[in-house]
Amino acid sequence: MKYIIICLDGMSDHPVKELGDLTPVQVASTPHMDLLAKRGVVGSMQNTPLGFKAGSDVCNLSLLGYDCRSFHSGRAPYEAASIGIEQKENEIVFRCNFVNIEDGTLVDFSADHIPSEKSSILIDNLNEELSSEGINFYAGVGYRHILKINNDIFPHDFLKIQCTPPHDIMGKNSLDYLPNGDGSHLIRDLMQKAQDILKQNPLYQNKETTANSIWLWGQGSLPQIKPFSEKFSLSGSLISAVDLVKGIGKLAKLEVLDVPGITGYYDTDYEAKGLYALKSLKEKDFIFVHVEATDEAGHNGDPIEKVRAIENVDKKIIGPIIDNIGDDYRVLIAPDHPTPVALRTHTEEYVPFLMAGKGIPKDGRFSYDENILKEKSAPVYDHGFALINTFLTSTDVEIDSQPS
């Protein structure tokens, strides 16, 4: 049997005034998801692990069936793994965003989605000025990069520093959210020095980029993840344009597919994701397809682009897969967490899931959207990873309305 999980990152939403007080998925044309809903089960799950804030790190781990509470310290190690950065036990890595800060206000967490060719120049500039024994910057993709610190040379409890994700504070005074805790003086100092350097860089001086600061957050030590094939006795692969999710795949020993044309934004090649997923399933038992555009639309406060992204996923990824996979399959579709366009950040609310295929009962529902969160008779899982374990291991999935 073939197993398919499709993550529409941040898809779940609240009613949007511009959409007639409907959510983006309620407005979107989704005939393939509606067909699967008719054939399978629609329910709700809490996919953010207890004690954590909603984030693409812990929530995608949960969607892959991992209870991260026993090993997770921060998101940056997964992104480091994705771009081939070796991390040792005595090293801490931070996520390093290029951001735009004006008069103290964090205006844009992505520096207007700075392209990689420009951001790599800026990373080189920072290394020339700020790197030392035990401190190094590494170029990633777009606005997402990595800072690595040797914990032996700088013996601070970096893991306990309170850092705020920059996408949570757009439009707010950045000075109110600077890192705080043991060792935060070093992190703050690097951020201040980087700002001084970036504002003098020719790319910024010539208005070729709005990147005039860095934001350090998401720090973590190297996680110990059991390989997916050992955990579930399934061979598998993963498709994503996001370093964080690709890094999770690499550390879980999934094959991370290199799909041309995928970007992690509105312009991603949805058709390529569907085609490469089908191709992979000819050899592998499992595929995880991650779509970031829905989350980006939420962060940008853009309901129209969110609707468009959902429709593209339905038409160009879900449709081709279910039309060509045969009958011996299971598919699960869900967001990792909500990213409501009105809030422009993640929330820890329950999310709707849709599951269909061999061994999955039919509950007779004809649509997949947030209305399921209100139905008392609908299946509810208090732990997303528990649902995924059931989805991947049970011969016949038994669904009831009780929390797991």
N, C-alpha and C positions, 0 to 999 in steps of 0.2 A: 504494500500500500504506500501511496505517496502522501506526504504531509506538507501543507502549505500554510504559512502564517504571513499575513499582510498587515503591516503596521502603518496606519495613517497618522503620523505623528501629530499630536495636538488637535486632532479633528473635532473632538467633542466640544460642544459650545453651549452658550446660553441663547435664548431668543434674542434676535437682533432686530432693532427697530427698522433699519433700512431694508430688511428682508420681510417686512410685514409681521414682525414678532415671531418669526420662525428661525430655526437654526440653519446653518449652511447645508447640512446633510439633508434636512427636510425640504429645502428648496432645490437641491441638486437633483438632476435626472440620473437615477442609479438603477436601471433595469436589471443589471446582473446581480447586484446586492439584494434587490427585492426578490429576485428569483431564488437566490440562496436562502433568504429568510423564509420563504414559503416552503422550502425543502428541509429546513433545519431548525435551529434553536436560536432565539435572540434573548439575551439576558444582560445583567450588569455585573461589574466586578470592580473591586478596589485594587487597582494595579500599582498604586504607590505604597511601598512597604511601610508598615507601622514605624513611626519614629523618624521617617525621612521626609524631606520636601520633594514635591513632584519634580522630576528631572529625567531627561532622556537616558541618563546612565542607569539609575535604579529601575526605571520603568521598562526599559528595553530588556534589561536582565530578567525582569519578572516575566516579560512576554516570551522569553526563551526558556522559561521554566526554572530559573535560578532564584533561590531565596538568598538575596545578597546580604541579609542582615549579619551573616556570620563572617563575611570577608571584605565587605566594601568600605573604603575610606574616602574616596573621592573620584571624580570623573576623569581627571587629567591622565591617569595611567593608561586608560583605554585609548585615548587620543594619541598618546605617545607611542603605544604599541602599533597603532594604525600606520604611523609614518616611519616606523622602523627604528624608533629610539630605544636603545637598550636601557633598561632601568634595573639597578641593583637594589638589594635590600636596604642599603644605607643611603638611598637617594629618594628625595621627594620631588614630585613634578607638579607644576601649577599650569592650569590653562591660562594662556596669555592672549587676550583679545586686543586687536587694534580697535580703538573707539574714538569718537569725536566728543570732546568736552569743550564747551564754550562758556566762559565766565562762571566756571564751576559746575555748570549743569551738564549732565551726561545726555547729550543730544541723540547719539546713535551708537548702539552697542556693536555695530558691525563696520563702522566708518564707511557708510554707504556701500556696503558689500565690496570692499576693496578687493581687486583681483589678485591672484596669487603672484603674478609676475611683479607687481608693485610691492606687495607685502614682503616678498623675499628680500627685496632691496633694503627695506626698512629693518628687517631682522638682522641682515648683515651689518647695518649701521649700528644697531644696538649691541651686537657682539663686539664690534670694534671698540666701542666706548665703555661698555659695562661688564663684559665677560671677565672672569678671573678664575683662579683655581677654585672649583666648587660651584661656580655659577655660569650657566650657559643657556643661550636662547636657541631654539630650533624652529625652522620654518615648517609650517603646516600647509593648510589650504585656505585661501581667501583671508578672512579676518581671524582664523583660529590657529593659534600657535602654542608653543610649549616653552616653559622655563624649568630647568632642572637645577636642583640645589643638593650638594653633598651634605648630608646631615652630620657627618663626622667632623667636617671642617666648620660647619655652622650648626652647633649643637643646640637647636631650639625645638620645641614641640610644635612644629609647623602644622601638624594635623589638627591641632586644636584652635588654630587661628580662625576667627570668624570672618568669612569672606562672603560677599553678596554677589550673586550673578548679575552682570551688567544689564541683561535684558529685563531685570526686575526693577530697575531704577531709572529708566529713560524718562527724561523730563524732570528729574529730581536733582538736588544738590549732591554732587558726588562726594563732597567732603563729609557728609553725614554717614557715608557708607564705606569709608576706608577700612581696610583690614584691621582687626583688633585682636590682641592676645600675644602670647610669648613668641617673639621673633617677628612680630608685625612691623617693628621699626625698620627691619631690613627690607621687607616687602614694600612698605610705604616709600622708603628711600629709593628703591629701584623704580617705582612708578613715577616718582617726582623727577628723577634724573632722566628717565625715558621721555617724559613730556618735554623737558627742556631740549633734549636731542632731536626729537621728532619735529618740533616746531621750527627747527633750523634746517631740516632736511629739504633739499631742492624740490622733491615731489610735493611737499606741503607748501613750500614758499611759492611754487608756481601754480598752485591750486589744481594739481593733478590728483590729489587725494585729500580727504578730510581727516585722515588718521593723524591725530596730534597727541595721542596718549595711548598707554596700555592699561589694561585692567587685569589684575592677577586674581585667580579664584579657582575653585574646584580641585584643590590640591589633594594628593593621595600617594600612598605607598603602593608597591606592586601587589595586586590581588592574586590570590591563589584560587583559580577557577578549575573545577573538574571538567575535562574535555567533554563536549556534547555527545560524542560517539560512545564514550564510556557511561555517561549518565543515562542515555536513552537507547543505547544499542542501535543507533541510526546514523547513517552517513548523511552529511548535510552541507549546505552552502548558504551564503548570505549575500544580499545585494543592498548596498547603500552608498550614497555619495557623501555621507557624514563621517568624519574621522572617528568620532566617538563610537558610533555604532559599528564601524568597520573594526575598530580596536577590540570591542567586545567579541566580535566574531573571531578575530585572530587569537585572542587569549582563550576562547572556548574551543579552539582548534577546528573551527568551521572553515571551509574554503570560501574566502572572500573574493567574489568575482569582480574582475575589472571590466566594467560595462562602459563603453564609449558613449559620451553625450549626456551622462547623468551629472547633475550639478548641485543638487540639494536646494534648488530654488525653483521659481515658477517655470523656468525655461528647461527643466530637466527633460530628458528623453524617456517618456513613460513607455512608449512602445518597445524600446530597447530593454527596459526592465522586464516587461512581460515575455519577450522573446528569449532573453537569457535565462529567465526562470524556467521556462519550458525546456530549454536545452539542457539545463542542469538536472532537471528531474528525470531525464532519460538515463542518467548514471547514478544520481543520488536519491536517497529516500526522502529528504527534507529540504525545503527552501524557506528562507526568511527574507521577505521583501519589505524594505523600509522606505517610506516616502516622507520627505522633509517639508515639501512645499506647503502642506496644510498647516504645519507649525509656524512656518515663516509668515504665512498670511495672518495667523493669529497674533503674532508679535507685532506685525505691521498694522494691525487694526483694520484689515482689509477683507470684509466679508465676501466681496465679489470674487476676489482671487481664491478665497477658500472654497467657494462653490465650484469654481472652475477646476481647481485641483482635485476635488472629490470626483467630479465628473470624468476627468482624465484618468484617474485611477480605475474607476468602474469600467470605462470604455476600453482603455488601452492596456490595462494590466489584468484585472479580474476577468473580463470577458474572454480575451484570448486564452487565458489559462484554463478556465472551466470548459470552454468550447473544445479544447484539444487534449485534455488530460485523460479522458476516458471515464470509467465509473469507479475505479479502485483508488479513491483519494479521500482526504479530509482537508477542509479549508477552515481557517479561523481568521476573522477580520476584526480588528480593534484598533483604537488609538492607544498610545502608551499612557497618555494623560490628557486632560483638557487644556486647551490654550484659547480661552474665550477672547474674541476680537475686542470686546468692550474693555477687558482688563489688560490685554496685551502681555500676559504672562501666564505661567502654569498654575494650575490649582490641583488640590489633592482630592477632588471629587471622584465618585464612582464614574466609570465609563461604560458605554454599551459595547457588547460583543456579539458577534454573529458566528455561528459554527454550523457547518453542514458537511455531508458526505457519508461515507460508509460507516455504519455503526452509530450514527448520530440520530437521535429521535427527531420527529417533526412536531413542532408545537403549533403550527397553523397560522403563524403571524405572516403578514404580507409586506412588512417594511422594516427597515433597520434604521433607528434614530434614537434620540435621547428620550423619547416618550417612554421607552422601556424602563427607564430609571424610576418612574413613578408607579409602575404597575406592581402591586403587592404579590400577585400570583406568579411573577416572572422569576426565573432562576437568578440567584444572587450568590456571588463568590466574594468573600472578604479578603481573599489573597489571590491575585492574578496568577502567581506561579503555581498554585494548586490546580486551577483550571487547566493550565497548559500541561501539567503533568498528567492530568486525566485525559486530555485531548491526545497526547502522544503515546500513552501506555495502555489505555483501556480498550479491550476488544469491542465492547458495546458500552457506550457512554450513557450513564444514568444521570439524568438531570432532574433536580427537584427545586423547590423554592427556598430551601434552607441555606443559610450561609455555610461556607466550608469551615 
